[in-house]
Amino acid sequence: MNPVVMAAESFFEKLAAHDPFITRIMEEPKLFLIGDARDLGEPAEDRAAQEPLDEQAGT
């Protein structure tokens, strides 16, 4: 398993441009190791814009 992480904006741009990799992963069936498609929810916010966890905890 090789995860590919990208910003949501980049993902949707590639999807609209019919990028071969993005098109393939969207068309192929998903194999869930834990949970199912309902557990995915909405795309997460851009995490780079969030405070680091140690600052959120007040340390």
PDB file of N, H, CA, C and O in Angstrom:
ATOM      1  N   MET A   1       0.855  -1.161   0.000  1.00  0.00           N
ATOM      2  CA  MET A   1       0.000   0.000   0.000  1.00  0.00           C
ATOM      3  C   MET A   1       0.905   1.229   0.000  1.00  0.00           C
ATOM      4  O   MET A   1       1.797   1.353   0.838  1.00  0.00           O
ATOM      5  N   ASN A   2       0.670   2.119  -0.931  1.00  0.00           N
ATOM      6  H   ASN A   2      -0.055   2.018  -1.612  1.00  0.00           H
ATOM      7  CA  ASN A   2       1.448   3.354  -1.039  1.00  0.00           C
ATOM      8  C   ASN A   2       0.505   4.545  -1.016  1.00  0.00           C
ATOM      9  O   ASN A   2      -0.072   4.893  -2.046  1.00  0.00           O
ATOM     10  N   PRO A   3       0.337   5.178   0.146  1.00  0.00           N
ATOM     11  CA  PRO A   3      -0.578   6.319   0.198  1.00  0.00           C
ATOM     12  C   PRO A   3      -0.024   7.509  -0.576  1.00  0.00           C
ATOM     13  O   PRO A   3       1.185   7.737  -0.613  1.00  0.00           O
ATOM     14  N   VAL A   4      -0.916   8.250  -1.183  1.00  0.00           N
ATOM     15  H   VAL A   4      -1.898   8.064  -1.153  1.00  0.00           H
ATOM     16  CA  VAL A   4      -0.570   9.493  -1.873  1.00  0.00           C
ATOM     17  C   VAL A   4      -1.395  10.587  -1.214  1.00  0.00           C
ATOM     18  O   VAL A   4      -2.624  10.522  -1.197  1.00  0.00           O
ATOM     19  N   VAL A   5      -0.719  11.589  -0.675  1.00  0.00           N
ATOM     20  H   VAL A   5       0.279  11.642  -0.689  1.00  0.00           H
ATOM     21  CA  VAL A   5      -1.399  12.674   0.027  1.00  0.00           C
ATOM     22  C   VAL A   5      -1.286  13.935  -0.816  1.00  0.00           C
ATOM     23  O   VAL A   5      -0.203  14.282  -1.288  1.00  0.00           O
ATOM     24  N   MET A   6      -2.413  14.617  -1.003  1.00  0.00           N
ATOM     25  H   MET A   6      -3.292  14.335  -0.620  1.00  0.00           H
ATOM     26  CA  MET A   6      -2.400  15.879  -1.752  1.00  0.00           C
ATOM     27  C   MET A   6      -3.509  16.769  -1.218  1.00  0.00           C
ATOM     28  O   MET A   6      -4.467  16.298  -0.605  1.00  0.00           O
ATOM     29  N   ALA A   7      -3.362  18.053  -1.462  1.00  0.00           N
ATOM     30  H   ALA A   7      -2.583  18.436  -1.960  1.00  0.00           H
ATOM     31  CA  ALA A   7      -4.384  19.017  -1.053  1.00  0.00           C
ATOM     32  C   ALA A   7      -5.663  18.752  -1.838  1.00  0.00           C
ATOM     33  O   ALA A   7      -5.614  18.304  -2.984  1.00  0.00           O
ATOM     34  N   ALA A   8      -6.795  19.029  -1.223  1.00  0.00           N
ATOM     35  H   ALA A   8      -6.834  19.393  -0.292  1.00  0.00           H
ATOM     36  CA  ALA A   8      -8.087  18.815  -1.881  1.00  0.00           C
ATOM     37  C   ALA A   8      -8.165  19.589  -3.191  1.00  0.00           C
ATOM     38  O   ALA A   8      -8.679  19.077  -4.185  1.00  0.00           O
ATOM     39  N   GLU A   9      -7.659  20.817  -3.198  1.00  0.00           N
ATOM     40  H   GLU A   9      -7.241  21.233  -2.390  1.00  0.00           H
ATOM     41  CA  GLU A   9      -7.694  21.636  -4.419  1.00  0.00           C
ATOM     42  C   GLU A   9      -6.942  20.942  -5.556  1.00  0.00           C
ATOM     43  O   GLU A   9      -7.418  20.904  -6.691  1.00  0.00           O
ATOM     44  N   SER A  10      -5.778  20.401  -5.247  1.00  0.00           N
ATOM     45  H   SER A  10      -5.391  20.433  -4.326  1.00  0.00           H
ATOM     46  CA  SER A  10      -4.981  19.695  -6.251  1.00  0.00           C
ATOM     47  C   SER A  10      -5.713  18.452  -6.748  1.00  0.00           C
ATOM     48  O   SER A  10      -5.724  18.165  -7.945  1.00  0.00           O
ATOM     49  N   PHE A  11      -6.323  17.717  -5.821  1.00  0.00           N
ATOM     50  H   PHE A  11      -6.314  17.950  -4.848  1.00  0.00           H
ATOM     51  CA  PHE A  11      -7.063  16.515  -6.188  1.00  0.00           C
ATOM     52  C   PHE A  11      -8.181  16.842  -7.174  1.00  0.00           C
ATOM     53  O   PHE A  11      -8.321  16.182  -8.204  1.00  0.00           O
ATOM     54  N   PHE A  12      -8.975  17.865  -6.855  1.00  0.00           N
ATOM     55  H   PHE A  12      -8.861  18.401  -6.018  1.00  0.00           H
ATOM     56  CA  PHE A  12     -10.111  18.202  -7.710  1.00  0.00           C
ATOM     57  C   PHE A  12      -9.659  18.772  -9.056  1.00  0.00           C
ATOM     58  O   PHE A  12     -10.328  18.568 -10.069  1.00  0.00           O
ATOM     59  N   GLU A  13      -8.530  19.485  -9.073  1.00  0.00           N
ATOM     60  H   GLU A  13      -7.987  19.651  -8.249  1.00  0.00           H
ATOM     61  CA  GLU A  13      -7.987  19.961 -10.349  1.00  0.00           C
ATOM     62  C   GLU A  13      -7.588  18.777 -11.227  1.00  0.00           C
ATOM     63  O   GLU A  13      -7.887  18.748 -12.421  1.00  0.00           O
ATOM     64  N   LYS A  14      -6.907  17.799 -10.620  1.00  0.00           N
ATOM     65  H   LYS A  14      -6.664  17.823  -9.650  1.00  0.00           H
ATOM     66  CA  LYS A  14      -6.474  16.616 -11.371  1.00  0.00           C
ATOM     67  C   LYS A  14      -7.679  15.798 -11.833  1.00  0.00           C
ATOM     68  O   LYS A  14      -7.674  15.260 -12.940  1.00  0.00           O
ATOM     69  N   LEU A  15      -8.700  15.703 -11.003  1.00  0.00           N
ATOM     70  H   LEU A  15      -8.705  16.141 -10.104  1.00  0.00           H
ATOM     71  CA  LEU A  15      -9.909  14.979 -11.374  1.00  0.00           C
ATOM     72  C   LEU A  15     -10.579  15.650 -12.575  1.00  0.00           C
ATOM     73  O   LEU A  15     -10.985  14.974 -13.520  1.00  0.00           O
ATOM     74  N   ALA A  16     -10.692  16.967 -12.537  1.00  0.00           N
ATOM     75  H   ALA A  16     -10.361  17.517 -11.769  1.00  0.00           H
ATOM     76  CA  ALA A  16     -11.312  17.707 -13.644  1.00  0.00           C
ATOM     77  C   ALA A  16     -10.493  17.598 -14.927  1.00  0.00           C
ATOM     78  O   ALA A  16     -11.043  17.637 -16.027  1.00  0.00           O
ATOM     79  N   ALA A  17      -9.166  17.460 -14.778  1.00  0.00           N
ATOM     80  H   ALA A  17      -8.719  17.428 -13.884  1.00  0.00           H
ATOM     81  CA  ALA A  17      -8.282  17.357 -15.947  1.00  0.00           C
ATOM     82  C   ALA A  17      -8.150  15.919 -16.438  1.00  0.00           C
ATOM     83  O   ALA A  17      -7.391  15.643 -17.367  1.00  0.00           O
ATOM     84  N   HIS A  18      -8.887  15.006 -15.815  1.00  0.00           N
ATOM     85  H   HIS A  18      -9.503  15.230 -15.060  1.00  0.00           H
ATOM     86  CA  HIS A  18      -8.871  13.583 -16.178  1.00  0.00           C
ATOM     87  C   HIS A  18      -7.476  12.974 -16.052  1.00  0.00           C
ATOM     88  O   HIS A  18      -7.040  12.200 -16.905  1.00  0.00           O
ATOM     89  N   ASP A  19      -6.782  13.341 -14.963  1.00  0.00           N
ATOM     90  H   ASP A  19      -7.136  13.969 -14.271  1.00  0.00           H
ATOM     91  CA  ASP A  19      -5.471  12.764 -14.676  1.00  0.00           C
ATOM     92  C   ASP A  19      -5.608  11.242 -14.627  1.00  0.00           C
ATOM     93  O   ASP A  19      -6.500  10.737 -13.946  1.00  0.00           O
ATOM     94  N   PRO A  20      -4.748  10.496 -15.331  1.00  0.00           N
ATOM     95  CA  PRO A  20      -4.891   9.032 -15.394  1.00  0.00           C
ATOM     96  C   PRO A  20      -4.871   8.346 -14.021  1.00  0.00           C
ATOM     97  O   PRO A  20      -5.646   7.418 -13.788  1.00  0.00           O
ATOM     98  N   PHE A  21      -4.001   8.789 -13.119  1.00  0.00           N
ATOM     99  H   PHE A  21      -3.372   9.543 -13.308  1.00  0.00           H
ATOM    100  CA  PHE A  21      -3.925   8.173 -11.792  1.00  0.00           C
ATOM    101  C   PHE A  21      -5.208   8.413 -11.005  1.00  0.00           C
ATOM    102  O   PHE A  21      -5.789   7.474 -10.460  1.00  0.00           O
ATOM    103  N   ILE A  22      -5.647   9.656 -10.946  1.00  0.00           N
ATOM    104  H   ILE A  22      -5.176  10.419 -11.389  1.00  0.00           H
ATOM    105  CA  ILE A  22      -6.854   9.995 -10.189  1.00  0.00           C
ATOM    106  C   ILE A  22      -8.073   9.307 -10.795  1.00  0.00           C
ATOM    107  O   ILE A  22      -8.912   8.778 -10.066  1.00  0.00           O
ATOM    108  N   THR A  23      -8.174   9.309 -12.108  1.00  0.00           N
ATOM    109  H   THR A  23      -7.493   9.739 -12.700  1.00  0.00           H
ATOM    110  CA  THR A  23      -9.294   8.647 -12.780  1.00  0.00           C
ATOM    111  C   THR A  23      -9.329   7.169 -12.420  1.00  0.00           C
ATOM    112  O   THR A  23     -10.392   6.620 -12.128  1.00  0.00           O
ATOM    113  N   ARG A  24      -8.163   6.524 -12.442  1.00  0.00           N
ATOM    114  H   ARG A  24      -7.300   6.970 -12.680  1.00  0.00           H
ATOM    115  CA  ARG A  24      -8.108   5.092 -12.142  1.00  0.00           C
ATOM    116  C   ARG A  24      -8.533   4.805 -10.703  1.00  0.00           C
ATOM    117  O   ARG A  24      -9.316   3.886 -10.464  1.00  0.00           O
ATOM    118  N   ILE A  25      -8.024   5.585  -9.737  1.00  0.00           N
ATOM    119  H   ILE A  25      -7.388   6.332  -9.931  1.00  0.00           H
ATOM    120  CA  ILE A  25      -8.388   5.285  -8.350  1.00  0.00           C
ATOM    121  C   ILE A  25      -9.856   5.585  -8.071  1.00  0.00           C
ATOM    122  O   ILE A  25     -10.457   4.960  -7.197  1.00  0.00           O
ATOM    123  N   MET A  26     -10.440   6.531  -8.800  1.00  0.00           N
ATOM    124  H   MET A  26      -9.952   7.038  -9.510  1.00  0.00           H
ATOM    125  CA  MET A  26     -11.856   6.825  -8.595  1.00  0.00           C
ATOM    126  C   MET A  26     -12.751   5.761  -9.220  1.00  0.00           C
ATOM    127  O   MET A  26     -13.861   5.530  -8.739  1.00  0.00           O
ATOM    128  N   GLU A  27     -12.285   5.110 -10.285  1.00  0.00           N
ATOM    129  H   GLU A  27     -11.384   5.297 -10.676  1.00  0.00           H
ATOM    130  CA  GLU A  27     -13.104   4.111 -10.974  1.00  0.00           C
ATOM    131  C   GLU A  27     -12.977   2.717 -10.375  1.00  0.00           C
ATOM    132  O   GLU A  27     -13.918   1.926 -10.448  1.00  0.00           O
ATOM    133  N   GLU A  28     -11.822   2.405  -9.783  1.00  0.00           N
ATOM    134  H   GLU A  28     -11.058   3.048  -9.724  1.00  0.00           H
ATOM    135  CA  GLU A  28     -11.606   1.053  -9.264  1.00  0.00           C
ATOM    136  C   GLU A  28     -12.353   0.855  -7.948  1.00  0.00           C
ATOM    137  O   GLU A  28     -12.575   1.814  -7.209  1.00  0.00           O
ATOM    138  N   PRO A  29     -12.743  -0.391  -7.653  1.00  0.00           N
ATOM    139  CA  PRO A  29     -13.399  -0.661  -6.377  1.00  0.00           C
ATOM    140  C   PRO A  29     -12.433  -0.418  -5.219  1.00  0.00           C
ATOM    141  O   PRO A  29     -11.226  -0.620  -5.351  1.00  0.00           O
ATOM    142  N   LYS A  30     -12.968   0.009  -4.107  1.00  0.00           N
ATOM    143  H   LYS A  30     -13.949   0.174  -3.999  1.00  0.00           H
ATOM    144  CA  LYS A  30     -12.162   0.283  -2.918  1.00  0.00           C
ATOM    145  C   LYS A  30     -12.162  -0.945  -2.015  1.00  0.00           C
ATOM    146  O   LYS A  30     -13.192  -1.595  -1.838  1.00  0.00           O
ATOM    147  N   LEU A  31     -11.017  -1.252  -1.455  1.00  0.00           N
ATOM    148  H   LEU A  31     -10.180  -0.724  -1.599  1.00  0.00           H
ATOM    149  CA  LEU A  31     -10.883  -2.359  -0.512  1.00  0.00           C
ATOM    150  C   LEU A  31     -10.616  -1.765   0.862  1.00  0.00           C
ATOM    151  O   LEU A  31      -9.523  -1.261   1.119  1.00  0.00           O
ATOM    152  N   PHE A  32     -11.595  -1.820   1.734  1.00  0.00           N
ATOM    153  H   PHE A  32     -12.483  -2.229   1.524  1.00  0.00           H
ATOM    154  CA  PHE A  32     -11.472  -1.230   3.058  1.00  0.00           C
ATOM    155  C   PHE A  32     -10.959  -2.267   4.040  1.00  0.00           C
ATOM    156  O   PHE A  32     -11.535  -3.347   4.165  1.00  0.00           O
ATOM    157  N   LEU A  33      -9.871  -1.940   4.739  1.00  0.00           N
ATOM    158  H   LEU A  33      -9.404  -1.062   4.637  1.00  0.00           H
ATOM    159  CA  LEU A  33      -9.334  -2.829   5.761  1.00  0.00           C
ATOM    160  C   LEU A  33     -10.119  -2.683   7.052  1.00  0.00           C
ATOM    161  O   LEU A  33     -10.333  -3.657   7.773  1.00  0.00           O
ATOM    162  N   ILE A  34     -10.546  -1.462   7.339  1.00  0.00           N
ATOM    163  H   ILE A  34     -10.372  -0.670   6.754  1.00  0.00           H
ATOM    164  CA  ILE A  34     -11.338  -1.174   8.536  1.00  0.00           C
ATOM    165  C   ILE A  34     -12.471  -0.249   8.112  1.00  0.00           C
ATOM    166  O   ILE A  34     -12.228   0.737   7.416  1.00  0.00           O
ATOM    167  N   GLY A  35     -13.681  -0.539   8.511  1.00  0.00           N
ATOM    168  H   GLY A  35     -13.878  -1.340   9.078  1.00  0.00           H
ATOM    169  CA  GLY A  35     -14.811   0.318   8.186  1.00  0.00           C
ATOM    170  C   GLY A  35     -15.271   0.167   6.749  1.00  0.00           C
ATOM    171  O   GLY A  35     -14.988  -0.833   6.089  1.00  0.00           O
ATOM    172  N   ASP A  36     -15.990   1.188   6.274  1.00  0.00           N
ATOM    173  H   ASP A  36     -16.219   2.000   6.810  1.00  0.00           H
ATOM    174  CA  ASP A  36     -16.506   1.176   4.904  1.00  0.00           C
ATOM    175  C   ASP A  36     -16.566   2.606   4.377  1.00  0.00           C
ATOM    176  O   ASP A  36     -16.087   3.531   5.032  1.00  0.00           O
ATOM    177  N   ALA A  37     -17.145   2.787   3.209  1.00  0.00           N
ATOM    178  H   ALA A  37     -17.535   2.036   2.676  1.00  0.00           H
ATOM    179  CA  ALA A  37     -17.175   4.102   2.561  1.00  0.00           C
ATOM    180  C   ALA A  37     -17.865   5.159   3.424  1.00  0.00           C
ATOM    181  O   ALA A  37     -17.525   6.339   3.340  1.00  0.00           O
ATOM    182  N   ARG A  38     -18.815   4.755   4.239  1.00  0.00           N
ATOM    183  H   ARG A  38     -19.091   3.796   4.307  1.00  0.00           H
ATOM    184  CA  ARG A  38     -19.506   5.727   5.097  1.00  0.00           C
ATOM    185  C   ARG A  38     -18.567   6.351   6.119  1.00  0.00           C
ATOM    186  O   ARG A  38     -18.820   7.458   6.594  1.00  0.00           O
ATOM    187  N   ASP A  39     -17.486   5.658   6.466  1.00  0.00           N
ATOM    188  H   ASP A  39     -17.280   4.758   6.080  1.00  0.00           H
ATOM    189  CA  ASP A  39     -16.543   6.171   7.453  1.00  0.00           C
ATOM    190  C   ASP A  39     -15.608   7.238   6.891  1.00  0.00           C
ATOM    191  O   ASP A  39     -14.908   7.903   7.654  1.00  0.00           O
ATOM    192  N   LEU A  40     -15.584   7.410   5.576  1.00  0.00           N
ATOM    193  H   LEU A  40     -16.152   6.869   4.956  1.00  0.00           H
ATOM    194  CA  LEU A  40     -14.692   8.394   4.977  1.00  0.00           C
ATOM    195  C   LEU A  40     -15.153   9.818   5.238  1.00  0.00           C
ATOM    196  O   LEU A  40     -14.325  10.694   5.485  1.00  0.00           O
ATOM    197  N   GLY A  41     -16.430  10.065   5.191  1.00  0.00           N
ATOM    198  H   GLY A  41     -17.104   9.353   4.991  1.00  0.00           H
ATOM    199  CA  GLY A  41     -16.953  11.402   5.440  1.00  0.00           C
ATOM    200  C   GLY A  41     -16.530  12.396   4.381  1.00  0.00           C
ATOM    201  O   GLY A  41     -16.246  12.025   3.242  1.00  0.00           O
ATOM    202  N   GLU A  42     -16.490  13.651   4.759  1.00  0.00           N
ATOM    203  H   GLU A  42     -16.721  13.953   5.684  1.00  0.00           H
ATOM    204  CA  GLU A  42     -16.119  14.741   3.859  1.00  0.00           C
ATOM    205  C   GLU A  42     -14.602  14.906   3.854  1.00  0.00           C
ATOM    206  O   GLU A  42     -13.931  14.505   4.804  1.00  0.00           O
ATOM    207  N   PRO A  43     -14.054  15.500   2.779  1.00  0.00           N
ATOM    208  CA  PRO A  43     -12.608  15.771   2.767  1.00  0.00           C
ATOM    209  C   PRO A  43     -12.219  16.661   3.939  1.00  0.00           C
ATOM    210  O   PRO A  43     -12.956  17.578   4.303  1.00  0.00           O
ATOM    211  N   ALA A  44     -11.070  16.389   4.522  1.00  0.00           N
ATOM    212  H   ALA A  44     -10.472  15.644   4.227  1.00  0.00           H
ATOM    213  CA  ALA A  44     -10.583  17.169   5.662  1.00  0.00           C
ATOM    214  C   ALA A  44     -10.122  18.545   5.199  1.00  0.00           C
ATOM    215  O   ALA A  44      -9.831  18.758   4.023  1.00  0.00           O
ATOM    216  N   GLU A  45     -10.062  19.481   6.159  1.00  0.00           N
ATOM    217  H   GLU A  45     -10.298  19.308   7.115  1.00  0.00           H
ATOM    218  CA  GLU A  45      -9.536  20.803   5.849  1.00  0.00           C
ATOM    219  C   GLU A  45      -8.039  20.689   5.612  1.00  0.00           C
ATOM    220  O   GLU A  45      -7.424  19.678   5.952  1.00  0.00           O
ATOM    221  N   ASP A  46      -7.462  21.719   5.033  1.00  0.00           N
ATOM    222  H   ASP A  46      -7.962  22.540   4.757  1.00  0.00           H
ATOM    223  CA  ASP A  46      -6.023  21.754   4.817  1.00  0.00           C
ATOM    224  C   ASP A  46      -5.337  21.785   6.176  1.00  0.00           C
ATOM    225  O   ASP A  46      -5.424  22.785   6.889  1.00  0.00           O
ATOM    226  N   ARG A  47      -4.667  20.719   6.537  1.00  0.00           N
ATOM    227  H   ARG A  47      -4.596  19.907   5.958  1.00  0.00           H
ATOM    228  CA  ARG A  47      -4.056  20.604   7.856  1.00  0.00           C
ATOM    229  C   ARG A  47      -2.833  21.496   8.015  1.00  0.00           C
ATOM    230  O   ARG A  47      -2.445  21.796   9.144  1.00  0.00           O
ATOM    231  N   ALA A  48      -2.217  21.925   6.928  1.00  0.00           N
ATOM    232  H   ALA A  48      -2.532  21.680   6.011  1.00  0.00           H
ATOM    233  CA  ALA A  48      -1.051  22.796   7.025  1.00  0.00           C
ATOM    234  C   ALA A  48      -1.433  24.142   7.631  1.00  0.00           C
ATOM    235  O   ALA A  48      -0.584  24.819   8.212  1.00  0.00           O
ATOM    236  N   ALA A  49      -2.684  24.533   7.506  1.00  0.00           N
ATOM    237  H   ALA A  49      -3.373  23.982   7.034  1.00  0.00           H
ATOM    238  CA  ALA A  49      -3.136  25.819   8.021  1.00  0.00           C
ATOM    239  C   ALA A  49      -3.490  25.755   9.500  1.00  0.00           C
ATOM    240  O   ALA A  49      -3.715  26.796  10.117  1.00  0.00           O
ATOM    241  N   GLN A  50      -3.546  24.577  10.078  1.00  0.00           N
ATOM    242  H   GLN A  50      -3.364  23.731   9.577  1.00  0.00           H
ATOM    243  CA  GLN A  50      -3.922  24.427  11.473  1.00  0.00           C
ATOM    244  C   GLN A  50      -2.708  24.577  12.378  1.00  0.00           C
ATOM    245  O   GLN A  50      -1.568  24.399  11.949  1.00  0.00           O
ATOM    246  N   GLU A  51      -2.975  24.911  13.658  1.00  0.00           N
ATOM    247  H   GLU A  51      -3.901  25.056  14.007  1.00  0.00           H
ATOM    248  CA  GLU A  51      -1.902  24.993  14.639  1.00  0.00           C
ATOM    249  C   GLU A  51      -1.327  23.605  14.894  1.00  0.00           C
ATOM    250  O   GLU A  51      -2.049  22.612  14.810  1.00  0.00           O
ATOM    251  N   PRO A  52      -0.022  23.527  15.206  1.00  0.00           N
ATOM    252  CA  PRO A  52       0.539  22.231  15.607  1.00  0.00           C
ATOM    253  C   PRO A  52      -0.164  21.722  16.860  1.00  0.00           C
ATOM    254  O   PRO A  52      -0.637  22.517  17.672  1.00  0.00           O
ATOM    255  N   LEU A  53      -0.235  20.408  17.021  1.00  0.00           N
ATOM    256  H   LEU A  53       0.149  19.762  16.362  1.00  0.00           H
ATOM    257  CA  LEU A  53      -0.952  19.814  18.151  1.00  0.00           C
ATOM    258  C   LEU A  53      -0.416  20.282  19.491  1.00  0.00           C
ATOM    259  O   LEU A  53      -1.202  20.487  20.416  1.00  0.00           O
ATOM    260  N   ASP A  54       0.904  20.461  19.633  1.00  0.00           N
ATOM    261  H   ASP A  54       1.543  20.294  18.881  1.00  0.00           H
ATOM    262  CA  ASP A  54       1.449  20.879  20.922  1.00  0.00           C
ATOM    263  C   ASP A  54       0.983  22.284  21.302  1.00  0.00           C
ATOM    264  O   ASP A  54       0.830  22.573  22.489  1.00  0.00           O
ATOM    265  N   GLU A  55       0.752  23.170  20.317  1.00  0.00           N
ATOM    266  H   GLU A  55       0.876  22.935  19.353  1.00  0.00           H
ATOM    267  CA  GLU A  55       0.237  24.500  20.610  1.00  0.00           C
ATOM    268  C   GLU A  55      -1.245  24.452  20.950  1.00  0.00           C
ATOM    269  O   GLU A  55      -1.713  25.255  21.757  1.00  0.00           O
ATOM    270  N   GLN A  56      -1.992  23.531  20.354  1.00  0.00           N
ATOM    271  H   GLN A  56      -1.611  22.878  19.698  1.00  0.00           H
ATOM    272  CA  GLN A  56      -3.413  23.391  20.655  1.00  0.00           C
ATOM    273  C   GLN A  56      -3.605  22.914  22.084  1.00  0.00           C
ATOM    274  O   GLN A  56      -4.568  23.299  22.747  1.00  0.00           O
ATOM    275  N   ALA A  57      -2.689  22.074  22.563  1.00  0.00           N
ATOM    276  H   ALA A  57      -1.907  21.761  22.025  1.00  0.00           H
ATOM    277  CA  ALA A  57      -2.797  21.516  23.904  1.00  0.00           C
ATOM    278  C   ALA A  57      -2.283  22.485  24.959  1.00  0.00           C
ATOM    279  O   ALA A  57      -2.423  22.225  26.155  1.00  0.00           O
ATOM    280  N   GLY A  58      -1.683  23.613  24.530  1.00  0.00           N
ATOM    281  H   GLY A  58      -1.570  23.824  23.559  1.00  0.00           H
ATOM    282  CA  GLY A  58      -1.187  24.593  25.478  1.00  0.00           C
ATOM    283  C   GLY A  58       0.167  24.248  26.057  1.00  0.00           C
ATOM    284  O   GLY A  58       0.511  24.723  27.139  1.00  0.00           O
ATOM    285  N   THR A  59       0.950  23.424  25.357  1.00  0.00           N
ATOM    286  H   THR A  59       0.671  23.038  24.478  1.00  0.00           H
ATOM    287  CA  THR A  59       2.276  23.058  25.873  1.00  0.00           C
ATOM    288  C   THR A  59       3.355  23.859  25.214  1.00  0.00           C
ATOM    289  O   THR A  59       4.533  23.682  25.526  1.00  0.00           O
TER     290      THR A  59
END
